[in-house]
Amino acid sequence: MPGSVALPAPSAEDIAFQPRLYAIGPFDMLDISVFGSDEFDLEIQADAGGNIAVPLLGNIQAAGMTPSELARFIETGLRGRYFRDPQVSVNLKETQSQVVTVDGSVRRPGIFPVTGRMTLIQAIARAEGTTEFARVEDVVIFRTVGQQKLAGIYNLGAIRLGRYDDPEVFANDVVVVGDSPRRRFLKDVLTLGPALLSPVILLLTQTSNN
């Protein structure tokens, strides 16, 4: 059955060489502050290489660190020379590197941040749900693990009914919701309404005499 075998989770290297979630990457926006210091309350964006420029410390390679790891790194650099016992907080304000792409028959296709655990249903909800022409039984997650490109096919209706678990999506996944040409055709036919000059007979199902 489609979706009965879960896709393997990507390794840290598969997600831009970063640990799973809440990791810093290129172009991420960070809030960095030192408790009790109004001067050290910063909003810093990482560059294309994942580097940030921190006052008193210079350039730091932040990519691959979690916010808490970066906070400890900055504390170590500031301690003694500039602060007696600095308490640094680093918060991920906006991510450009940890994203999932949602495309196909959704109301608002686009790229959405993954800043915590996200499931397939949640990802599609970020795209404002499926359209009236969506094939909810034909939703694909594309993922790269190692050097392999993988695809898992899922049925949103079955997930909503609890027939199997809502799969987790990861940064760099691409979710594509299928489209139903038959539904589009029916909508077009019904839209014509009285303009039709003769009846239209549609074969919606076919039975076998065998």
Beta strands, then each sheet from edge to edge (+ up, - down):
strand 1: 29-34
strand 2: 37-45
strand 3: 51-54
strand 4: 58-61
strand 5: 88-94
strand 6: 99-104
strand 7: 110-113
strand 8: 118-119
strand 9: 134-145
strand 10: 148-154
strand 11: 168-169
strand 12: 174-179
sheet 1: 2+ 1- 5+
sheet 2: 3+ 4-
sheet 3: 7+ 6- 12- 9+ 10-
sheet 4: 8+ 11-
end
